[in-house]
Amino acid sequence: MEILVYAIVFSLILIVSNATNKLIPTLSLPLIQIVLGIGIGFLLPNSEYHLDTELFLALVIGPLLFREAEEADITSILKHWRIIAFLIFPVIFISTLSLGWMAHLMWMGIPLAACMAVGAALGPTDLVAFASLSERFSFPKRISNILKGEGLLNDASGLVAFRVALAAWTTGVFSLGQASWDLAISILGGFAVGIVTAAINRGLQKLLLSVRATDIASELILELSLPLLTFFIAEEIHVSGIIAVVVAGILKANRFKKITLLEAKVDTVTHTVWNTVNFVLNGSVFVLLGMELEMISEPILRTPFYNNLLLIVTVLLLTGLLFLIRFLMVYGFYWYRGFQLKKSIDKYLKDALLLTFSGVKGTVSIATILLIPTHLEAEYPVLLFLVAGVTLCSFLLGLLILPKLSEDKEESNDHLMHIAILNDVVMLLEKELTVTKQKGPLYAAIDNYHGRIENMILSQEDKATQRDWEQLKLLILSIENDGLEQAYEEGKIRDRSYHVYQRYLRSMEQKVNRNLSSRLTYYFLVLFRLLRLLLHELVTFGSGIRAWKNGENYKLEAIDYDQIAALYLANTEIIIESLENLKGVYRSSLVSFLQESRLRETSLITSGAFVERVINRIKPNNIDEMLRGYYLERKLIFEYEEQHLISAKYARRMRQNVNELENYSLRESANTLPYDMINYARNR
C-alpha cells in the first residue's frame, strides 16, 4: 500500500505541476516540479526515503535515453562526431580533475580521491535536463544534435571515472592503464549488449510475425521491455548499461520501414504510450531531484559542524569552474577548427556559449554520487551537498542564460496558410449546402471547422488580445442574458423557450476561458444558481421536477421556434451595435471577427436547423460530412505544398492532424449516451 500511496502522490504532483505551467507559462515546468519535490522532501523524514541509484538508472534514465536514441537523427549527429567525442572524453576527464582539485582545495580534510568522485559525478551533461530546456527555447539544429549525441553517450565515461575515483578512495590504489582498460571494456561491452538485445528483439518480432501470432499488445510489450532487459544484462556483466540501451534504441529505430497496417497501428500506439511514459518519467526525474536536494541539504545546513557560508561559496565556485572549463575547452576546439579551415573564430562564439550553458546537470549526477558506500556517505555528507548544490545552480544558470542566447520558439508563417486552408474548406462545404437536402449535418461540419479556425487565430495572439476576446465574449453573454430576462418578463417568450435559451447561454458561458480568480468566481455563481434552483423547488413543492416529468421543458412547438429565433435576432442587433461602439476600445479586427461570426449564425434563421444547430447544439450523425471535410483539407494541403505556400515539414504535420481527427471521428465506440438521453427526454 505504501508504494500505491507514493504513486498517487507522484501522479498528483505531475498533474499540479503541468496545470501550474499552463496557468503561468513563464515558469519552467522542470523548475515547478523541483520546487514541488523540495516540498515533498520537507514532509518525508530522511530515514524513510533514499534514492536507489541502480533502480533509478534502470527504470527512469534507461527508458528515457532509449526513446531519445530511437527518435534521434543519428546521421546528423554523426556529422559532428569530432566535437561529440571531444565533449565525452577530454572535457569530462579534465572537468573531473579540475572540480576535484577545487573541492579538495576548499575542504582539505576530505581525501583528494573523494573530491575526484564529486568531479566525476558532475562531469557528464544530463540529457534529460537539456531536453527539458530545449522545449522552451529554439536551439540551432547543429547544437541540438551535438548535445543529444553527447548526452546519449557521456554517462558511460562519467560513471567509469566515478568508479575509478571511488576505487582509489577506498583502496588507495590508482592505475591509469587499468582505468583506461575499464573504460574501453565498459563502452565496447555496452555496444555489444545493445547489439545483441536489439537482434534478439528483432528476431522475436520476426518469429511472431512468421507464425501469425503477433498483435499490437505483443509488439508494444517487446518495445517497452527492450530497454529494461538491455540495462539488466549489461549491468549484470559489469559493462555500461547506458551505452547498451542507447545502442539498442538506435538499432531498434534504424531499420527498413515496412508499410503495413499492423506496423502503422503499432507505431501509432507506441508513439502515444511513449509520450505518456516520457512525461511521467521526465516529471519524476525533477520531482526526485527536488526531494534529494532537500534531504541532502537540510541536515548539513542545520548542523554546526560545517560552515554554511563556506559550503555555499564552494558550490558557487564549483559551478563557475564547471562552466568556465567547458567554455574554454569548447572555444579551444572551435579555435583549432577555425584555424584549420581558415575561418574567423567569431563565427563560433555563439555556438561555444550555447554548448557551454546547455551542459547542465541533473538527477543523474546526484544518483551517481549516491553510489558511494553508506559508511562513507555518513562520514562525508558534504560530498552529497556539493553535488546537489552544483546540480541545482547549473540548471538554474542554464535556465536564466539560455533565453538570452536563443530565441523563443515561434510558430512558422505556415500557420497563416493553415488558417487559409481551413477557410477554403469552409467555403467548399458552404457551396455544397445549395445541393444537399440534409443541411443539419453539413452545418455541424462547417461549425467544427469554424471552431478550429477560431482556436488557431487566438493561439497566435498575445495574452492581452486573448483577455480582450474573453471580455467581449462575456459582454455578449451579458447582453444575451438581459435580452432573455426582458423578453420573459414582457411575455414574449414562453417557459419552454426560456429554459431552452437559458441552457444555450449556460453552455456558451462554460466555454469562455478565464483566469484562475475569474474561474473560481464563475464556479461560485454556478453554485449560487444551483442553491437558488433548489430553493425554488422547495418553495414551489417541486414544480420544476413535475414539469420535467411531463416533458414541458423539452417539447418545443412551432411557436417556440419562432420565439427563440425572434429573440436571437433582437439580441443580435444590440450585440452588433454594442460591438461597433467598442472598435475604438478593442482591436477592430477582433470586434469584426465576432460580428461576422454572429451574423453568420443569424443568417441561418430561415433554416429549419437553426434551433438545433445554434441553440440546442444537437450532435447530428455527420460522419460522412466530416469525412468530406477531411478529404477537402488533404486535397488543399497537397495543393498549397505543391505551390510552395507551405513547407513539406508543416504539410506532414497538418496531414498527421487530419489523420488523428479522422480516426477519432470514425471510432464506432464513441460515447453518445448524453446526446441519447437528451433526445429521449425531448421525444417523450
Helices and strands as residue ranges (DSSP letters): H 2-23, H 29-43, G 46-48, H 53-56, I 57-61, H 62-71, H 74-78, H 81-86, I 87-91, H 92-106, H 112-122, H 127-134, E 137-138, H 141-171, H 176-210, H 216-236, H 241-253, H 261-302, H 308-341, G 345-348, H 349-357, H 363-369, H 374-379, H 381-405, E 407-408, H 414-432, H 439-459, H 463-489, H 495-510, H 516-539, H 543-549, H 558-581, H 588-602, H 610-610, I 611-616, H 623-642, H 648-665, H 673-683
